[in-house]
């Protein structure tokens, strides 16, 4: 497995819009090649993160172009560009 963790900052005055945008993008996100699971989380000050787990790095890399389009759907809400870190070792600990 392979994971990408992307942090982002949303203008706190626009947080009400974030949940609706995420719901609209759910179908696109679920269709990403090799995606095993994904979570998005945010707090009241606008700081957020996306954790996406893929079957492999190759599939995560193949999903990058689509991810850029998906991020474009929320670009107007962001205070700056998202920052992504990658992890080549993933252990699922709840199952």
MOJORA-V805285 format. One record per helix or strand of 3 or more residues. SS is the DSSP state (a for helix, b for strand). FROM is the first residue (numbers start at 1). LEN is the number of residues. If there is no record, write none. Layout:
# MOJORA-V805285
ss=<SS;SS>
from=<FROM;FROM>
len=<LEN;LEN>
This chain:
# MOJORA-V805285
ss=<b;a;b;b;a;a;b>
from=<2;12;35;47;57;75;83>
len=<9;19;8;8;16;3;5>
